[in-house]
Amino acid sequence: MSTNKITSSDLKAINCRALFSEVYVQGETSKQALASLLHQSMPTVSQNLQKMTDADLIVNGGLFESTGGRKAQIIQFNQRARAAVGMELLKDQVRIVAVDLYGSVLQEVCYPCLLTFDQQCMSQLGDSVNRFIESLPVPTKDILGVKIALQGLISPNGTAVTYSKIYPCGDLVIEMFQRYIHCPCSLIHDTEASAFAELWFYPELQDAVILMLNRYFGGALTLNRKVYQGREFFSGTLEHICMDPNGPECYCGRRGCLETFCSAYALERQAGRTLPRFFRDLRAGDPQCQEVWHQYLSYLARAIDSIRMLIDCDFIFGGYLQPYFTQQDLRLLEQMVQERCAFHSETFHIRQGRCGPQAPAVGAALLLIEQFLSQSGFDPDHCRQRFARKAE
């Protein structure tokens, strides 16, 4: 009979992981507080804090107010010890974002750019990213990398686009970026990046369906906080659920996909005006806009109801249209879903995303942050408690 005994080496690693993660969650603490909370000896706490100091992950602040004895030294987590860069590429726009170890946005640029992916285009992209990195308040050596969010299916190792119909990048490989960008690069599907960004700020959720109401519709199914992609990596592409086989033609070549009814482009086409003007007229009581909006929400509700029959979990919607939604819109959408559903639920919720149009770029960067935390001895599950506290 074999027994799995915890060795002294295992115990040291457990203590180190617990302390690293607690410092991350607290943000500001002391040796005495850590020793008491984690039931570790002062020498153990000091040893593990030294590891964080050597990695530049903590700095000493001032002194806490005395509670009757010697004033304790303030230990602060250095959230700018590292940073990560996320870049979202649309057909006609580039967005670059840098985040620190807490996921706070350090800097962002967004500019129009017609993407052709030829040598000149890639060189210009590389120059933009390199200048952006050099302007950050974090040394270039402490940049974890650049993760690039694209509207296409990505290979499992993040090195190539395997399918794309939205823009001409079907033969895109990571070397085309790495040739011009001075930091390590990798690729990711934009909706997967968006899902990660939204879940970062909803740490209490394990399973969720993410709907990105962008110019092109996107969806992701997350189970145990991981995007489920299936055997051939196209699971969760909810935009190609067929809503009406006789509906408008989709860019995929089929007809009546959810994309053709619920993307921002589809809403703009139905409204016959720009979206800012549409929502301005809608809120002013324009009858035509009200009819278009009701129809849009009806299609969205039908899609949500169908997806719920496959997986019963919360829904998060974000993207370009999300800031335009009011609480009244949200309640109406939930009501429409409940009216369609064969099973009434008191716990069903549609949550608003918290990242807006920045979600793909922010999520791409956050994936690099979580990877760093995990590899550096932190417990990502415990670290998420910090964001649960902020949300309360």
C-alpha positions as CSV (number, residue, x, y, z in Angstrom):
1,M,0.0,0.0,0.0
2,S,1.6,3.3,-1.1
3,T,1.1,6.5,0.7
4,N,1.8,10.0,-0.6
5,K,3.7,11.7,2.1
6,I,4.4,15.4,2.0
7,T,8.2,15.9,2.0
8,S,9.9,18.9,3.5
9,S,10.5,20.2,0.0
10,D,6.8,19.9,-0.7
11,L,6.0,21.8,2.5
12,K,8.4,24.6,1.6
13,A,6.7,25.0,-1.8
14,I,3.2,25.0,-0.3
15,N,4.3,27.7,2.3
16,C,5.9,29.8,-0.4
17,R,2.9,29.6,-2.7
18,A,0.5,30.5,0.1
19,L,2.6,33.5,1.1
20,F,3.2,34.8,-2.4
21,S,-0.6,34.6,-3.1
22,E,-1.6,36.2,0.1
23,V,0.8,39.2,-0.5
24,Y,-0.8,39.5,-3.9
25,V,-4.3,39.5,-2.5
26,Q,-3.6,41.9,0.4
27,G,-1.5,44.3,-1.6
28,E,-0.2,45.8,1.6
29,T,0.7,43.7,4.7
30,S,3.4,43.0,7.2
31,K,5.6,40.0,8.3
32,Q,3.7,39.7,11.5
33,A,0.3,39.7,9.8
34,L,1.4,37.0,7.3
35,A,2.9,34.8,10.0
36,S,-0.4,35.0,12.0
37,L,-2.7,34.5,9.0
38,L,-0.8,31.7,7.4
39,H,0.4,30.0,10.6
40,Q,4.0,30.2,9.5
41,S,7.1,30.9,11.6
42,M,8.8,34.3,11.2
43,P,11.9,32.7,9.7
44,T,9.8,31.0,7.1
45,V,7.9,34.2,6.3
46,S,11.2,36.2,6.1
47,Q,12.8,33.5,3.8
48,N,9.9,33.6,1.4
49,L,9.6,37.4,1.4
50,Q,13.3,37.5,0.5
51,K,12.5,35.5,-2.6
52,M,9.8,38.0,-3.6
53,T,12.3,40.9,-2.9
54,D,14.9,39.2,-5.2
55,A,12.3,39.0,-7.9
56,D,11.4,42.7,-7.4
57,L,7.8,41.6,-6.5
58,I,7.6,43.5,-3.2
59,V,8.9,46.8,-1.9
60,N,9.0,48.2,1.6
61,G,6.7,51.0,2.4
62,G,6.6,53.0,5.6
63,L,5.5,51.8,9.0
64,F,2.0,50.8,10.2
65,E,0.6,52.6,13.1
66,S,1.5,51.1,16.4
67,T,-1.0,48.8,18.1
68,G,0.9,48.9,21.4
69,G,4.2,47.5,20.4
70,R,6.9,48.0,17.8
71,K,5.6,49.5,14.5
72,A,5.5,46.9,11.8
73,Q,7.2,47.4,8.4
74,I,4.7,47.8,5.5
75,I,5.3,45.3,2.7
76,Q,3.7,46.3,-0.6
77,F,3.2,44.1,-3.6
78,N,4.9,45.7,-6.6
79,Q,2.2,45.4,-9.2
80,R,4.5,47.0,-11.8
81,A,7.3,44.5,-11.4
82,R,6.2,43.1,-14.7
83,A,3.8,44.1,-17.4
84,A,2.2,42.4,-20.4
85,V,1.1,43.7,-23.8
86,G,-2.1,42.7,-25.7
87,M,-2.9,43.7,-29.2
88,E,-6.2,43.4,-31.1
89,L,-6.1,43.5,-34.9
90,L,-9.3,44.3,-36.7
91,K,-9.7,44.8,-40.4
92,D,-9.3,48.6,-40.1
93,Q,-8.1,49.2,-36.6
94,V,-5.3,48.3,-34.2
95,R,-5.6,48.5,-30.4
96,I,-2.6,48.0,-28.1
97,V,-2.9,47.7,-24.3
98,A,-0.4,47.2,-21.5
99,V,-1.5,45.8,-18.1
100,D,0.4,45.4,-14.8
101,L,0.3,42.3,-12.5
102,Y,-3.1,43.3,-11.1
103,G,-4.6,43.7,-14.6
104,S,-4.8,47.5,-14.4
105,V,-4.3,49.2,-17.7
106,L,-1.1,51.1,-17.8
107,Q,-1.4,52.5,-21.3
108,E,-3.5,52.1,-24.4
109,V,-3.4,53.3,-28.0
110,C,-6.0,52.7,-30.7
111,Y,-5.6,53.9,-34.3
112,P,-7.1,53.2,-37.7
113,C,-5.0,50.9,-39.9
114,L,-6.0,48.9,-43.0
115,L,-4.5,45.5,-42.4
116,T,-2.9,43.8,-45.5
117,F,-0.3,41.7,-43.6
118,D,2.3,42.4,-46.3
119,Q,5.9,43.2,-45.4
120,Q,5.2,47.0,-45.2
121,C,2.2,46.5,-43.0
122,M,4.0,44.1,-40.6
123,S,7.0,46.4,-40.4
124,Q,4.7,49.3,-39.4
125,L,2.9,47.2,-36.9
126,G,6.2,46.2,-35.4
127,D,7.4,49.8,-35.1
128,S,4.1,50.8,-33.4
129,V,4.4,48.0,-30.8
130,N,8.1,48.7,-30.1
131,R,7.5,52.4,-29.6
132,F,4.5,51.6,-27.4
133,I,6.7,49.3,-25.2
134,E,9.5,51.8,-25.0
135,S,7.0,54.4,-23.7
136,L,5.7,52.2,-20.8
137,P,6.6,53.0,-17.1
138,V,8.0,49.4,-17.0
139,P,11.5,48.5,-18.3
140,T,11.5,46.6,-21.5
141,K,13.3,43.6,-19.8
142,D,10.2,43.3,-17.5
143,I,7.7,43.0,-20.4
144,L,6.3,39.4,-20.4
145,G,5.5,39.4,-24.0
146,V,3.0,40.5,-26.7
147,K,-0.1,38.4,-27.2
148,I,-2.1,39.2,-30.4
149,A,-5.8,38.8,-30.6
150,L,-7.2,38.0,-34.1
151,Q,-10.6,37.3,-35.6
152,G,-9.7,33.7,-36.7
153,L,-9.2,30.2,-35.3
154,I,-5.7,29.8,-33.9
155,S,-3.5,26.7,-33.6
156,P,-3.3,25.1,-30.1
157,N,0.3,26.4,-29.6
158,G,-0.6,29.9,-30.6
159,T,1.7,30.1,-33.6
160,A,-0.6,30.2,-36.6
161,V,-4.0,31.2,-37.9
162,T,-5.8,28.0,-39.1
163,Y,-9.1,29.6,-40.4
164,S,-10.3,33.1,-41.1
165,K,-12.9,34.5,-43.4
166,I,-13.1,38.1,-42.0
167,Y,-9.8,39.3,-43.2
168,P,-6.9,37.8,-45.3
169,C,-4.8,36.2,-42.7
170,G,-5.4,32.5,-43.3
171,D,-1.7,31.8,-43.8
172,L,-0.5,34.1,-40.9
173,V,2.2,32.6,-38.7
174,I,3.8,34.1,-35.6
175,E,7.2,34.5,-37.3
176,M,5.7,37.3,-39.4
177,F,5.2,39.3,-36.2
178,Q,8.3,38.1,-34.3
179,R,10.5,39.4,-37.2
180,Y,9.5,43.0,-36.3
181,I,8.5,42.9,-32.6
182,H,11.3,42.9,-30.0
183,C,9.4,40.9,-27.3
184,P,8.1,37.3,-27.5
185,C,4.9,37.0,-29.4
186,S,2.0,34.6,-29.5
187,L,-1.5,34.5,-31.1
188,I,-5.0,34.0,-29.7
189,H,-8.6,34.0,-30.9
190,D,-10.1,37.4,-30.0
191,T,-13.2,35.9,-28.4
192,E,-11.1,33.6,-26.2
193,A,-9.1,36.6,-25.1
194,S,-12.3,38.5,-24.4
195,A,-13.7,35.7,-22.3
196,F,-10.6,35.6,-20.2
197,A,-10.7,39.3,-19.6
198,E,-14.4,39.2,-18.5
199,L,-13.8,36.2,-16.2
200,W,-10.8,37.9,-14.6
201,F,-13.2,40.4,-13.1
202,Y,-15.9,37.8,-12.3
203,P,-13.7,35.5,-10.1
204,E,-16.8,33.8,-8.6
205,L,-17.9,32.3,-11.9
206,Q,-16.6,28.8,-12.9
207,D,-18.8,28.3,-16.0
208,A,-20.2,31.0,-18.3
209,V,-21.1,31.7,-21.9
210,I,-19.5,34.9,-23.1
211,L,-21.2,36.8,-25.9
212,M,-19.2,39.6,-27.6
213,L,-21.5,42.0,-29.3
214,N,-18.8,43.5,-31.5
215,R,-18.9,44.6,-35.1
216,Y,-18.6,40.9,-35.8
217,F,-20.4,38.7,-33.2
218,G,-18.3,36.4,-31.1
219,G,-19.0,33.8,-28.5
220,A,-17.1,31.5,-26.1
221,L,-18.1,28.7,-23.8
222,T,-16.0,28.5,-20.6
223,L,-16.0,25.5,-18.3
224,N,-14.0,25.6,-15.1
225,R,-12.8,29.0,-16.3
226,K,-11.2,27.5,-19.4
227,V,-12.5,28.2,-22.9
228,Y,-13.9,24.9,-24.4
229,Q,-12.7,24.6,-28.0
230,G,-13.5,21.0,-28.8
231,R,-11.6,18.5,-31.0
232,E,-11.1,20.8,-33.9
233,F,-11.0,24.1,-32.0
234,F,-14.2,25.7,-33.3
235,S,-16.5,24.9,-30.4
236,G,-18.0,28.1,-29.0
237,T,-18.2,29.9,-32.4
238,L,-21.7,30.8,-31.5
239,E,-21.9,33.4,-34.2
240,H,-22.6,30.6,-36.8
241,I,-25.6,29.1,-35.0
242,C,-28.3,29.1,-37.7
243,M,-31.3,31.3,-36.7
244,D,-33.1,31.3,-40.1
245,P,-31.9,29.1,-43.0
246,N,-33.5,31.7,-45.3
247,G,-31.9,34.7,-43.6
248,P,-29.2,37.1,-44.8
249,E,-26.0,35.7,-46.1
250,C,-23.1,35.4,-43.6
251,Y,-19.5,36.0,-44.4
252,C,-19.0,32.2,-43.8
253,G,-21.0,31.5,-46.9
254,R,-24.1,30.2,-45.2
255,R,-27.4,32.0,-44.5
256,G,-29.1,33.1,-41.4
257,C,-26.3,32.8,-38.9
258,L,-26.6,34.6,-35.6
259,E,-23.9,36.9,-36.9
260,T,-26.3,38.3,-39.5
261,F,-28.9,39.3,-36.8
262,C,-26.9,40.2,-33.7
263,S,-23.6,41.7,-34.6
264,A,-23.1,45.4,-34.4
265,Y,-22.9,45.6,-38.2
266,A,-26.2,43.8,-38.4
267,L,-27.9,46.2,-36.0
268,E,-26.4,49.2,-37.9
269,R,-27.7,47.8,-41.2
270,Q,-31.2,47.2,-39.8
271,A,-31.2,50.7,-38.2
272,G,-30.1,52.4,-41.4
273,R,-27.9,54.8,-39.4
274,T,-24.7,54.9,-37.4
275,L,-25.0,53.2,-34.0
276,P,-24.3,56.3,-31.9
277,R,-27.1,58.1,-33.7
278,F,-29.3,55.0,-33.5
279,F,-29.0,54.8,-29.7
280,R,-29.5,58.5,-29.4
281,D,-32.7,58.3,-31.4
282,L,-33.8,55.2,-29.5
283,R,-33.4,56.9,-26.1
284,A,-35.4,59.9,-27.5
285,G,-38.3,57.6,-28.2
286,D,-38.0,57.1,-32.0
287,P,-40.7,54.4,-32.9
288,Q,-38.7,52.9,-35.8
289,C,-35.6,52.6,-33.6
290,Q,-37.7,51.0,-30.8
291,E,-39.0,48.4,-33.3
292,V,-35.5,47.6,-34.6
293,W,-34.1,47.3,-31.0
294,H,-36.9,45.0,-29.9
295,Q,-36.3,42.8,-32.9
296,Y,-32.6,42.7,-32.1
297,L,-33.2,41.7,-28.5
298,S,-35.7,39.1,-29.6
299,Y,-33.1,37.4,-31.8
300,L,-30.5,37.6,-29.0
301,A,-33.0,36.1,-26.5
302,R,-33.8,33.2,-28.9
303,A,-30.1,32.4,-29.2
304,I,-29.5,32.6,-25.5
305,D,-32.5,30.3,-24.8
306,S,-31.2,27.7,-27.3
307,I,-27.7,27.8,-25.8
308,R,-29.1,27.4,-22.3
309,M,-30.7,24.1,-23.3
310,L,-27.2,22.9,-23.9
311,I,-25.5,24.4,-20.9
312,D,-27.2,25.9,-17.9
313,C,-24.9,28.8,-16.6
314,D,-24.7,32.5,-16.4
315,F,-24.2,34.7,-19.5
316,I,-21.8,37.6,-19.8
317,F,-22.1,40.0,-22.7
318,G,-19.6,42.6,-23.7
319,G,-17.9,44.2,-26.6
320,Y,-18.7,47.2,-28.7
321,L,-22.5,47.3,-28.0
322,Q,-22.2,46.6,-24.2
323,P,-21.8,50.3,-23.1
324,Y,-25.1,51.2,-24.9
325,F,-27.2,48.7,-22.9
326,T,-29.2,50.2,-20.0
327,Q,-30.4,48.2,-17.0
328,Q,-33.9,48.4,-18.5
329,D,-32.6,46.7,-21.7
330,L,-31.0,44.0,-19.6
331,R,-34.1,43.3,-17.7
332,L,-36.1,43.2,-20.9
333,L,-33.7,40.7,-22.4
334,E,-33.8,38.5,-19.4
335,Q,-37.6,38.6,-19.5
336,M,-37.6,37.6,-23.2
337,V,-35.3,34.7,-22.4
338,Q,-37.5,33.5,-19.5
339,E,-40.6,33.7,-21.6
340,R,-39.1,31.5,-24.3
341,C,-37.5,29.0,-21.9
342,A,-39.3,25.7,-21.1
343,F,-37.9,25.8,-17.6
344,H,-38.4,28.9,-15.4
345,S,-35.3,29.8,-13.4
346,E,-34.9,32.1,-10.4
347,T,-31.1,32.0,-10.7
348,F,-30.6,32.8,-14.3
349,H,-28.7,36.1,-14.9
350,I,-27.2,38.0,-17.8
351,R,-24.3,40.0,-16.6
352,Q,-22.7,43.0,-18.3
353,G,-19.1,42.7,-19.2
354,R,-16.6,45.1,-17.5
355,C,-14.1,45.5,-20.3
356,G,-16.1,46.9,-23.2
357,P,-14.3,47.2,-26.6
358,Q,-10.9,46.7,-24.9
359,A,-11.7,43.1,-23.9
360,P,-9.7,41.3,-26.6
361,A,-6.5,43.3,-26.1
362,V,-6.9,43.4,-22.3
363,G,-7.6,39.6,-22.2
364,A,-4.7,38.8,-24.4
365,A,-2.4,40.7,-22.0
366,L,-4.0,39.1,-18.9
367,L,-3.3,35.6,-20.2
368,L,0.4,36.4,-20.0
369,I,0.0,37.8,-16.5
370,E,-1.7,34.6,-15.2
371,Q,0.9,32.5,-16.9
372,F,3.6,34.5,-15.1
373,L,1.9,34.2,-11.8
374,S,1.5,30.5,-12.1
375,Q,5.1,29.9,-13.2
376,S,6.4,32.2,-10.4
377,G,4.9,30.3,-7.5
378,F,1.5,32.1,-7.1
379,D,-1.8,30.3,-6.8
380,P,-4.0,32.0,-9.5
381,D,-7.2,30.7,-7.9
382,H,-6.3,32.3,-4.5
383,C,-5.1,35.5,-6.3
384,R,-8.5,36.0,-7.8
385,Q,-9.9,36.7,-4.3
386,R,-8.4,40.2,-4.7
387,F,-10.9,40.9,-7.5
388,A,-13.8,39.3,-5.7
389,R,-13.2,41.8,-2.8
390,K,-13.0,44.7,-5.2
391,A,-16.3,43.7,-6.8
392,E,-18.1,43.5,-3.4
